Structure formats: C-alpha cells, structure tokens
Amino acid sequence: MPAAAHDYAQKVRRHAYKVVDRDVESLRAAGWSDDEIFELTVALALGEGMFRLEHAQRLVDEVRG
C-alpha cells in the first residue's frame, strides 16, 4: 500500500473524525480516483466498525459469563 494510502487508512481507522480535505487531496495527488478513495474509505470504516462491534460483543459475553 502506498504511503499516502497507508497514512489515510490509519487515520480513518483510529480517528475518522479528523479526516480533512487535505487527506483526500494527498490520495488524489498520488493518483487515486474519487471512486477508489470512496471504496477505500467505506471498506476501512466498515471493517473497523465490525471489529469494534465484535470486540464489544466479546466483552459483553465475558461479563455475562
């Protein structure tokens, strides 16, 4: 994964609310199309959301015993 995409991916995974136009522009400058950026963003957001949901479910299951 190119550096610009890696940095973007880490930001979306950890701090999605901090993504700004400059982050998207860096991907465009690296040759990514808007469609590719959208698909990457959705895949990252869905993947991280599912990870967090599964983690929360495991914690609930542990508490319930």
matplotlib code that plots the C-alpha trace (Angstrom):
import matplotlib.pyplot as plt

x = [0.0, 1.4, 2.5, -0.3, -2.9, -1.4, -1.4, -5.0, -6.0, -4.5, -6.3, -9.7, -9.3, -8.2, -9.6, -12.1, -13.5, -10.1, -10.0, -9.9, -9.8, -6.0, -6.0, -8.2, -6.1, -3.0, -4.6, -5.6, -2.1, -0.9, -3.1, -6.2, -9.5, -12.5, -14.2, -11.1, -10.9, -14.6, -14.2, -11.1, -12.9, -16.1, -14.1, -11.9, -14.9, -17.0, -14.0, -13.2, -16.8, -17.2, -14.0, -15.3, -18.7, -17.2, -14.8, -17.7, -19.7, -16.8, -16.6, -20.4, -20.2, -17.3, -19.3, -22.3, -20.1]
y = [0.0, 3.4, 5.7, 8.2, 5.4, 3.8, 7.2, 7.8, 4.2, 4.6, 8.0, 6.5, 3.5, 5.4, 9.0, 9.1, 12.4, 14.0, 13.3, 16.6, 17.6, 17.7, 13.9, 13.2, 15.5, 13.6, 10.4, 12.3, 13.6, 10.0, 9.1, 7.7, 8.4, 9.6, 6.2, 4.4, 6.8, 6.3, 2.5, 2.5, 4.8, 2.6, -0.6, 0.8, 2.3, -0.9, -3.1, -1.1, -0.8, -4.6, -5.1, -2.8, -4.4, -7.9, -6.7, -5.2, -8.4, -10.5, -8.2, -8.5, -12.2, -12.3, -10.2, -12.4, -15.5]
z = [0.0, -1.0, 1.9, 1.3, 1.4, 4.5, 6.4, 5.3, 6.3, 9.8, 10.2, 9.2, 11.4, 14.5, 14.2, 11.3, 12.6, 12.0, 8.2, 6.3, 2.6, 2.7, 3.5, 0.4, -1.7, -0.8, -2.2, -5.4, -5.8, -5.5, -8.4, -6.7, -8.3, -6.3, -6.7, -5.3, -2.4, -1.6, -1.8, 0.4, 3.0, 3.1, 3.4, 6.2, 8.1, 7.8, 8.7, 11.8, 12.8, 12.6, 14.6, 17.3, 17.4, 17.7, 20.4, 22.3, 21.9, 23.3, 26.3, 27.0, 26.7, 29.2, 31.7, 31.4, 31.9]

ax = plt.figure().add_subplot(projection="3d")
ax.plot(x, y, z, "-o")
ax.set_aspect("equal")
plt.show()
